[in-house]
Amino acid sequence: MHPAFSVIFLTTLIGAAQGLFLALFTAQSYAAVGFVSIKTPHQFYAYGSAIVLVLLAGGLIASFFHLGHPERAWRSAARWRTSWLSREVIVLPTFMLVVFIYAVMHYFNWDPMIIATQKPLQGQLSLYVGIIGALVSFALFICTAMIYACIKFLQEWHNPLTVINYLLLGTASGFTLATAYSSIMEPELVNLFGTWATIITITAFVTRSASLIRNSRIKYKSTLQTAIGVRHSVIQQKSMGAMGGSFNTREYFHNAKAGFFKSMKWIFLILVFLVPVILLTFGVNQDNTEILIAAFIFQYIGLIAERWFFFAQANHPQNLYYQTV
């Protein structure tokens, strides 16, 4: 498939936003039971939520560049009963609304106690808003990933690992960002976020590697034999359709050279997994904000490469005719 950078930025930006919100909610949950102490909790959650909203807005803006008629974008929500894209269009603004409410409550320090008990257990209203936000965030991960995982004829995407990888990669980038953010706002949380960021990144490496191995061993259901109804074992294609170029030749193939395509796999494996783990380890141990910020930047650049590879690796059956010579 042809990777569209608008979709690449959409999925990576909202993934990092979802992961960051889950990190904020994790910190609040730990604080609610007395596992961590936060000096300025409302300021920390409010500004963190503002970063989440900026990332979500950036992803939403990027998505409009993928639309042929942006003025008709509202129609994309009409098929929510059958379309994962329509469900994503509904869940994304819902998540933004919940995060906005969460941010406003903390910014104005309006956080009444719903369950007033003795410490360590505390039940502020914002904690329950955070629970709703976390659930909506997971729903958004599922909707985004299922847009691709539900396409049966693209065998590289049609498997549970697609959903798992979207969730883990987005969460990993969000927790890495939270580590850098906390080193500025709440240094006491650096170890918490850094540890979880490392664990999630390593877990994502295992699942993403599993998907790479699976995809390298795919036996495609569509072949030249099935395409033309001939069972002969040796078939040679002498020409391809639309040699002058068409929508089919532009949108369903990445047009990158084999060397570049292969190199992208190693680039994203190094930048998404190896480099961030090393930088997180040094940054947390040395309490170095610059190193932690670099960990997120390198990981995000790697995620752009990973998402490009994800789209480019999908082999559309129509390429048997339009791209193979």
GIPE-V105112 format. One record per pair of residues at least 24 apart in sequence whose C-alpha atoms are under 8 Angstrom apart, sorted by the first residue. I is the first residue (numbers start at 1). GAP is how many residues later the second one is. D is the distance in Angstrom with one decimal. If there is no record, write none. Layout:
i=(I;I)
gap=(GAP;GAP)
d=(D;D)
//
This chain:
i=(1;1;1;1;1;1;1;1;1;1;2;2;2;2;2;2;2;2;3;3;3;3;3;4;5;6;6;6;6;6;7;7;7;8;8;8;9;9;9;9;10;10;10;10;10;11;11;12;12;12;12;12;12;13;13;13;13;14;14;14;14;15;15;15;15;15;15;15;15;16;16;16;16;16;16;16;17;17;17;17;17;17;17;18;18;18;18;18;19;19;19;19;19;19;20;20;20;20;20;20;20;20;21;21;21;21;21;21;21;22;22;22;22;22;23;23;23;23;24;24;24;25;25;25;25;27;28;29;32;32;32;32;33;33;33;33;34;34;34;36;36;37;38;38;38;39;40;42;42;42;43;43;44;44;45;45;46;46;46;46;46;46;47;47;48;49;49;49;49;50;50;52;53;53;53;56;83;84;84;84;84;85;85;85;87;88;88;88;91;91;91;92;94;95;95;95;95;98;98;98;99;101;102;102;102;138;141;141;142;153;153;154;154;154;154;155;155;155;155;155;156;156;156;156;156;157;161;161;161;162;164;165;165;165;168;168;168;168;169;169;169;169;171;172;172;172;172;172;173;173;173;173;176;176;176;176;177;177;177;179;180;180;180;180;183;183;183;184;190;191;194;194;194;198;198;201;201;201;202;202;205;205;222;223;224;237;237;238;239;240;240;240;240;240;241;241;241;242;248;249;249;249;252;252;252;252;253;253;253;253;253;254;261;264;264;264;265;265;265;267;267;268;268;268;268;269;269;270;271;271;271;271;271;272;272;272;272;272;272;272;273;275)
gap=(250;251;252;253;310;311;312;313;314;315;248;249;250;251;252;253;309;310;251;305;306;308;309;62;303;56;57;58;59;60;55;56;59;296;299;300;50;53;54;295;48;49;50;52;53;48;133;47;158;288;291;292;295;42;43;45;46;41;42;45;156;126;151;152;154;155;156;158;159;39;154;155;156;157;158;161;34;35;36;38;39;153;157;34;119;152;153;156;151;152;153;154;155;156;28;32;151;153;154;155;157;158;27;28;31;78;112;113;153;112;115;149;152;153;151;152;155;170;24;25;154;102;105;106;109;162;99;98;88;89;90;91;86;87;88;89;85;86;87;152;153;151;148;150;151;147;146;64;65;67;63;64;141;142;58;61;56;57;58;59;60;61;56;60;133;50;51;53;54;50;53;47;43;46;47;40;64;59;60;62;63;58;59;62;56;52;55;56;45;48;49;48;42;38;41;42;45;31;34;35;34;28;24;27;28;29;25;26;25;163;164;160;161;162;163;60;63;65;159;160;59;62;157;158;159;157;46;47;50;49;43;39;42;43;32;33;35;36;31;32;35;134;29;25;26;28;29;32;24;123;126;127;104;116;119;120;115;116;119;113;109;112;113;116;104;105;106;105;94;93;86;87;90;79;82;71;72;76;71;75;64;68;95;97;96;87;88;87;86;81;82;83;84;85;80;81;82;80;74;70;73;74;63;64;66;67;59;62;63;66;70;58;48;41;42;45;40;41;44;35;38;34;35;37;38;33;37;32;27;28;30;31;32;26;27;28;29;30;31;34;26;24)
d=(6.5;4.2;4.4;5.6;5.6;4.9;6.9;5.5;6.3;6.5;7.0;5.1;5.3;4.8;4.2;7.6;6.6;5.8;6.5;5.6;8.0;5.3;5.9;7.5;7.9;5.0;5.5;7.7;5.9;5.8;7.1;6.0;6.9;6.4;5.9;6.8;6.1;6.3;8.0;7.2;7.5;4.0;6.4;5.7;5.8;7.0;7.6;7.8;6.9;7.6;6.7;6.9;7.8;5.5;6.5;6.9;5.3;6.1;5.0;5.7;7.8;7.5;7.6;7.6;7.5;4.0;6.8;7.6;7.3;7.4;5.0;6.5;7.8;5.2;4.4;7.8;7.7;4.7;7.3;5.6;6.1;7.9;6.2;7.3;5.8;6.9;6.8;6.7;5.6;3.8;6.7;6.5;3.7;6.0;7.7;6.6;7.2;7.7;3.9;5.7;6.7;5.8;7.7;6.7;6.5;7.9;8.0;7.5;7.5;6.0;7.8;7.5;7.7;7.9;7.0;5.6;6.4;7.2;7.2;8.0;7.6;7.6;5.9;7.6;7.4;7.7;7.1;7.3;6.6;5.6;5.1;7.0;7.4;4.7;4.6;6.7;7.4;4.9;7.1;8.0;7.7;7.6;6.9;7.4;7.9;7.3;7.8;4.6;6.2;6.3;6.8;6.3;6.4;7.3;6.7;6.4;7.5;4.5;6.9;7.9;5.3;5.2;7.4;8.0;7.7;6.3;7.3;7.4;5.4;7.8;6.7;7.7;6.5;7.1;7.3;7.2;7.9;5.5;7.3;6.3;5.3;7.0;7.2;5.9;6.3;6.2;5.2;6.0;7.0;7.3;5.9;6.4;7.6;6.3;5.9;6.5;7.9;7.1;7.5;5.8;6.6;7.9;6.3;6.4;6.9;7.6;6.6;5.7;7.7;7.5;7.4;6.1;6.4;6.1;7.7;7.9;7.6;7.5;7.4;7.8;5.6;7.8;7.2;5.5;7.5;6.9;6.8;7.6;6.3;7.8;7.5;6.4;6.5;6.1;6.5;7.4;7.5;5.4;8.0;7.1;6.0;7.9;7.3;5.4;7.7;5.4;5.3;7.7;7.6;6.6;6.7;6.8;7.8;7.6;7.0;5.6;8.0;7.2;5.6;6.8;6.1;4.9;5.2;7.6;7.4;7.8;5.8;7.0;6.5;6.4;6.3;7.7;6.5;5.8;7.2;7.9;6.1;7.4;6.8;8.0;7.8;6.3;6.3;7.2;6.6;7.5;5.6;6.1;5.7;5.6;5.2;6.4;6.8;6.2;6.2;5.0;8.0;6.9;7.0;8.0;6.1;6.7;8.0;6.3;7.8;7.2;7.1;7.7;7.7;7.2;7.5;5.5;7.4;6.3;7.5;6.5;7.8;7.1;6.6;6.9;7.1;4.6;6.6;5.4;5.2;7.5;7.8;7.6;5.7;5.4;7.2;4.6;7.8;7.1;4.5;7.2;7.8;4.8;6.1;7.9;7.3;7.5)
//
